Amino acid sequence: MKVKFLTFLILSVLTSTVYSQTCGFGCLGLSGVFGGYTNQLYSANGADDLTSQFRTDFGFPAKKIEFKKAEGFKIGANIFRADFTDYFFTAKAFYQFLKEEKSIFAELNNLPTEEKYTVNLNHWGIGLDFGIPVLSFVDFKVLEGGITFFKSSYQGEISEAGKQKDKIEFDNFKTDIGYYVGTGLIIHLIRDYVTVEGTAFYHQFEISKMIANRNLKEYLIYGSFVDKGGFGATVQMNFGIPLY
Protein backbone atom coordinates (compact mmCIF):
# COMPACT_ATOMS: atom_id res chain seq x y z
CA MET A 1 0.00 0.00 0.00
CA LYS A 2 2.84 2.42 0.87
CA VAL A 3 4.62 1.66 -2.41
CA LYS A 4 1.41 2.21 -4.42
CA PHE A 5 0.76 5.51 -2.64
CA LEU A 6 4.34 6.71 -3.24
CA THR A 7 4.16 5.73 -6.92
CA PHE A 8 0.87 7.63 -7.30
CA LEU A 9 2.34 10.67 -5.52
CA ILE A 10 5.42 10.80 -7.73
CA LEU A 11 3.43 10.46 -10.95
CA SER A 12 0.89 13.05 -9.81
CA VAL A 13 3.51 15.65 -8.92
CA LEU A 14 5.45 15.02 -12.12
CA THR A 15 2.33 15.48 -14.20
CA SER A 16 1.23 18.64 -12.42
CA THR A 17 4.74 20.08 -12.61
CA VAL A 18 5.10 19.48 -16.32
CA TYR A 19 1.70 20.94 -17.21
CA SER A 20 2.25 23.97 -15.00
CA GLN A 21 5.06 25.10 -17.37
CA THR A 22 3.19 27.28 -19.86
CA CYS A 23 6.18 27.60 -22.20
CA GLY A 24 6.91 23.89 -22.48
CA PHE A 25 9.73 21.51 -21.64
CA GLY A 26 12.44 24.07 -22.35
CA CYS A 27 11.42 25.98 -19.23
CA LEU A 28 12.02 23.07 -16.87
CA GLY A 29 15.45 24.32 -15.83
CA LEU A 30 17.98 21.47 -15.67
CA SER A 31 18.58 17.99 -16.92
CA GLY A 32 21.80 16.05 -16.44
CA VAL A 33 23.59 12.99 -15.12
CA PHE A 34 25.13 12.06 -11.79
CA GLY A 35 27.41 9.55 -10.12
CA GLY A 36 28.08 8.86 -6.47
CA TYR A 37 28.69 6.39 -3.67
CA THR A 38 26.21 4.88 -1.20
CA ASN A 39 26.34 3.15 2.19
CA GLN A 40 23.23 1.13 3.08
CA LEU A 41 22.36 -0.59 6.36
CA TYR A 42 20.04 -3.61 6.29
CA SER A 43 19.14 -6.84 8.08
CA ALA A 44 19.56 -10.17 6.28
CA ASN A 45 18.76 -13.02 8.66
CA GLY A 46 18.11 -15.35 5.72
CA ALA A 47 21.55 -14.67 4.25
CA ASP A 48 23.15 -15.10 7.69
CA ASP A 49 21.45 -18.48 8.20
CA LEU A 50 22.33 -19.69 4.71
CA THR A 51 25.99 -18.82 5.24
CA SER A 52 26.09 -20.57 8.62
CA GLN A 53 24.50 -23.70 7.13
CA PHE A 54 26.99 -23.78 4.24
CA ARG A 55 29.97 -23.35 6.60
CA THR A 56 28.77 -26.00 9.05
CA ASP A 57 28.18 -28.57 6.31
CA PHE A 58 31.71 -28.06 5.09
CA GLY A 59 33.15 -28.68 8.55
CA PHE A 60 33.87 -25.20 9.88
CA PRO A 61 33.10 -24.48 13.55
CA ALA A 62 29.79 -22.75 14.19
CA LYS A 63 30.19 -18.98 13.83
CA LYS A 64 27.59 -16.50 12.68
CA ILE A 65 28.53 -14.34 9.71
CA GLU A 66 26.34 -11.25 9.78
CA PHE A 67 25.49 -9.16 6.74
CA LYS A 68 24.44 -5.64 7.69
CA LYS A 69 26.06 -2.92 5.53
CA ALA A 70 26.34 -2.78 1.74
CA GLU A 71 28.27 -0.23 -0.29
CA GLY A 72 28.53 0.67 -3.94
CA PHE A 73 28.39 3.15 -6.77
CA LYS A 74 25.27 4.93 -7.97
CA ILE A 75 24.69 6.30 -11.47
CA GLY A 76 21.66 8.04 -12.88
CA ALA A 77 20.03 10.99 -14.54
CA ASN A 78 18.21 14.04 -13.24
CA ILE A 79 15.46 13.93 -15.85
CA PHE A 80 14.51 17.51 -15.12
CA ARG A 81 14.62 20.10 -12.37
CA ALA A 82 11.81 22.64 -12.31
CA ASP A 83 13.05 25.83 -10.63
CA PHE A 84 10.61 28.34 -9.19
CA THR A 85 11.28 31.45 -7.13
CA ASP A 86 11.10 29.84 -3.70
CA TYR A 87 11.35 26.10 -4.36
CA PHE A 88 12.28 23.40 -6.86
CA PHE A 89 11.31 19.88 -7.93
CA THR A 90 13.66 17.28 -9.39
CA ALA A 91 12.69 14.01 -11.06
CA LYS A 92 15.39 11.35 -11.29
CA ALA A 93 16.09 7.77 -12.32
CA PHE A 94 19.10 5.73 -11.24
CA TYR A 95 20.81 2.37 -10.94
CA GLN A 96 22.49 1.44 -7.65
CA PHE A 97 25.25 -1.16 -7.33
CA LEU A 98 25.24 -2.45 -3.74
CA LYS A 99 27.40 -5.25 -2.39
CA GLU A 100 28.65 -6.67 0.89
CA GLU A 101 31.46 -9.20 0.82
CA LYS A 102 32.87 -11.31 3.65
CA SER A 103 36.23 -13.06 3.32
CA ILE A 104 37.59 -15.43 5.96
CA PHE A 105 41.05 -17.01 5.93
CA ALA A 106 41.72 -20.04 8.13
CA GLU A 107 43.26 -23.52 8.15
CA LEU A 108 41.19 -26.69 7.84
CA ASN A 109 42.71 -30.20 7.75
CA ASN A 110 46.17 -28.61 7.65
CA LEU A 111 45.31 -26.75 4.43
CA PRO A 112 44.99 -22.97 3.97
CA THR A 113 41.32 -22.25 3.39
CA GLU A 114 39.53 -19.15 2.09
CA GLU A 115 35.82 -18.48 2.42
CA LYS A 116 34.10 -15.76 0.43
CA TYR A 117 30.44 -14.77 0.79
CA THR A 118 28.76 -12.01 -1.20
CA VAL A 119 25.32 -10.38 -1.03
CA ASN A 120 24.42 -8.22 -4.03
CA LEU A 121 21.54 -5.77 -3.64
CA ASN A 122 21.58 -4.06 -7.03
CA HIS A 123 18.43 -2.15 -7.97
CA TRP A 124 16.78 0.39 -10.24
CA GLY A 125 14.99 3.40 -8.80
CA ILE A 126 12.92 6.46 -9.65
CA GLY A 127 12.47 9.40 -7.35
CA LEU A 128 11.31 12.95 -6.83
CA ASP A 129 12.69 15.61 -4.51
CA PHE A 130 11.39 18.94 -3.27
CA GLY A 131 13.67 21.66 -1.92
CA ILE A 132 14.28 25.30 -1.23
CA PRO A 133 17.30 27.60 -1.75
CA VAL A 134 18.91 28.72 1.52
CA LEU A 135 22.03 30.50 0.23
CA SER A 136 23.22 31.58 -3.20
CA PHE A 137 25.23 28.36 -3.46
CA VAL A 138 23.33 25.98 -1.13
CA ASP A 139 19.92 24.33 -1.53
CA PHE A 140 18.12 22.38 1.18
CA LYS A 141 16.53 19.24 -0.16
CA VAL A 142 13.55 19.13 2.19
CA LEU A 143 12.26 15.74 1.08
CA GLU A 144 13.18 13.07 -1.43
CA GLY A 145 11.13 9.95 -2.02
CA GLY A 146 11.11 7.14 -4.52
CA ILE A 147 10.56 3.48 -5.30
CA THR A 148 13.18 0.81 -6.01
CA PHE A 149 13.18 -2.47 -7.93
CA PHE A 150 15.58 -5.14 -6.68
CA LYS A 151 17.25 -8.02 -8.51
CA SER A 152 19.55 -9.52 -5.89
CA SER A 153 21.96 -12.43 -5.71
CA TYR A 154 24.12 -14.39 -3.27
CA GLN A 155 27.34 -16.36 -3.71
CA GLY A 156 29.22 -18.55 -1.28
CA GLU A 157 32.58 -20.10 -2.15
CA ILE A 158 35.14 -22.17 -0.27
CA SER A 159 38.67 -22.79 -1.59
CA GLU A 160 41.47 -24.98 -0.26
CA ALA A 161 45.08 -24.26 -1.19
CA GLY A 162 43.84 -21.94 -3.95
CA LYS A 163 41.47 -24.50 -5.49
CA GLN A 164 37.69 -24.17 -5.33
CA LYS A 165 36.08 -26.94 -3.27
CA ASP A 166 32.44 -25.90 -3.16
CA LYS A 167 30.18 -23.07 -4.30
CA ILE A 168 26.54 -22.05 -3.98
CA GLU A 169 24.71 -19.33 -5.92
CA PHE A 170 21.22 -17.90 -5.47
CA ASP A 171 19.22 -15.27 -7.36
CA ASN A 172 15.98 -13.37 -6.80
CA PHE A 173 12.94 -15.51 -7.51
CA LYS A 174 11.15 -12.30 -8.52
CA THR A 175 11.73 -8.57 -8.56
CA ASP A 176 11.17 -7.11 -5.09
CA ILE A 177 9.95 -3.52 -4.67
CA GLY A 178 11.02 -1.09 -1.94
CA TYR A 179 10.70 2.59 -1.19
CA TYR A 180 12.84 5.30 0.39
CA VAL A 181 12.51 8.76 1.93
CA GLY A 182 15.34 11.15 2.69
CA THR A 183 16.65 14.68 3.00
CA GLY A 184 19.91 16.45 2.21
CA LEU A 185 21.90 19.39 0.87
CA ILE A 186 22.93 20.48 -2.62
CA ILE A 187 26.05 22.63 -2.96
CA HIS A 188 26.52 24.50 -6.24
CA LEU A 189 30.14 24.49 -7.37
CA ILE A 190 29.26 25.95 -10.76
CA ARG A 191 25.70 27.20 -10.86
CA ASP A 192 23.51 25.11 -13.19
CA TYR A 193 26.41 22.90 -14.24
CA VAL A 194 28.20 21.16 -11.34
CA THR A 195 26.79 20.42 -7.88
CA VAL A 196 27.66 18.14 -4.97
CA GLU A 197 24.67 16.48 -3.33
CA GLY A 198 24.52 14.67 -0.01
CA THR A 199 21.46 12.65 1.03
CA ALA A 200 20.57 10.80 4.23
CA PHE A 201 17.65 8.40 3.80
CA TYR A 202 15.69 5.47 5.15
CA HIS A 203 15.26 2.68 2.60
CA GLN A 204 12.65 0.02 3.32
CA PHE A 205 12.90 -3.16 1.27
CA GLU A 206 12.63 -6.93 1.59
CA ILE A 207 14.11 -9.68 -0.55
CA SER A 208 11.38 -12.24 -0.14
CA LYS A 209 12.61 -15.38 -1.89
CA MET A 210 15.79 -16.66 -3.50
CA ILE A 211 16.22 -19.57 -5.88
CA ALA A 212 19.37 -21.65 -6.47
CA ASN A 213 20.84 -21.67 -9.96
CA ARG A 214 21.55 -25.41 -9.59
CA ASN A 215 20.16 -28.27 -7.49
CA LEU A 216 20.83 -27.12 -3.92
CA LYS A 217 17.80 -28.46 -2.10
CA GLU A 218 19.87 -29.10 1.01
CA TYR A 219 20.35 -25.35 1.46
CA LEU A 220 17.14 -23.72 2.56
CA ILE A 221 16.32 -20.10 3.33
CA TYR A 222 13.77 -19.76 6.10
CA GLY A 223 11.72 -16.60 5.81
CA SER A 224 13.05 -13.63 3.85
CA PHE A 225 16.58 -13.49 2.51
CA VAL A 226 16.68 -9.80 3.49
CA ASP A 227 14.02 -9.05 6.10
CA LYS A 228 14.31 -5.26 6.28
CA GLY A 229 16.23 -2.26 5.04
CA GLY A 230 17.62 0.60 7.09
CA PHE A 231 19.31 3.98 7.06
CA GLY A 232 21.79 4.98 4.41
CA ALA A 233 23.68 7.89 2.89
CA THR A 234 24.72 8.90 -0.60
CA VAL A 235 27.21 11.52 -1.80
CA GLN A 236 27.06 12.29 -5.49
CA MET A 237 28.26 14.71 -8.15
CA ASN A 238 25.66 16.18 -10.52
CA PHE A 239 26.50 17.47 -13.99
CA GLY A 240 23.71 19.69 -15.28
CA ILE A 241 22.49 20.56 -18.76
CA PRO A 242 20.40 23.75 -18.79
CA LEU A 243 17.20 23.34 -20.82
CA TYR A 244 16.31 26.99 -21.24
C-alpha positions, 0 to 999 in steps of 0.5 A: 500500500505504501509503495502504491501511494508513493508511486501515485504521488510521484506520478501526480507531482510530475504530471502537475509540474510538467503541465504547469510550465506554460512555455513547455519543456524548455522551461524546466530548468535542468537535466543532467547525469550524476554519479556517487557512492552509497552506504546502506544498512540492512538486516539479512537473517536469511543470508546469515542463516544460509551462510552458517548452514553452508559453513557447518556442512563443510566442517567449519566451527559454528560462527555466525557471519552477519550481513548488515552494511552494503556499499557501492556506486550509484549512477543516474540521470536528473530527468529535469529540475523545475526551478521556481522562485522559492522552491524546486522539484527534481525528477530522477532515475538511477541504478544502484550497485550495492554489495557486501562481501565477507572473506575469511582465511583459516586452516582446515585439515592442515590446508589454507582455506579461504571463504568468500560470501557475497550479497548483491543488492543491485536495484533500479529506482525512480524518485522525486525531490522537493527543496528550497534555496537557503544561500546563493550556493546551497539548496536544502533538499527538504524531502526526497522519495522514490521506489526501487526495484531489486534483482539480488543475488548471493554467492558462497565459495570455499577454496582450499590451497587456492582450489575451489572446493564448493560453491553455492549461488542464489538469485531473486525468484522475482523482482522485489519492490522497496521505497525510500525517503530522505533529506539532504543538501545540494552545494553549487560548485558551478551554478547550473552545471556542477553540484555536490549532493549529499542525502541521508535516507531510510530505505525500506525493502525486503528480498522475499525469496531466492532460488538456487541456480543449480540443485541445492535443495539441502540449502534452505532459506527460512523466511526472507533473505533480506528481512528489512532495510535501514538507514543509508547515505549517498554523496554524489556529483551532478553534472547539469544541462540547462534546458532553457 
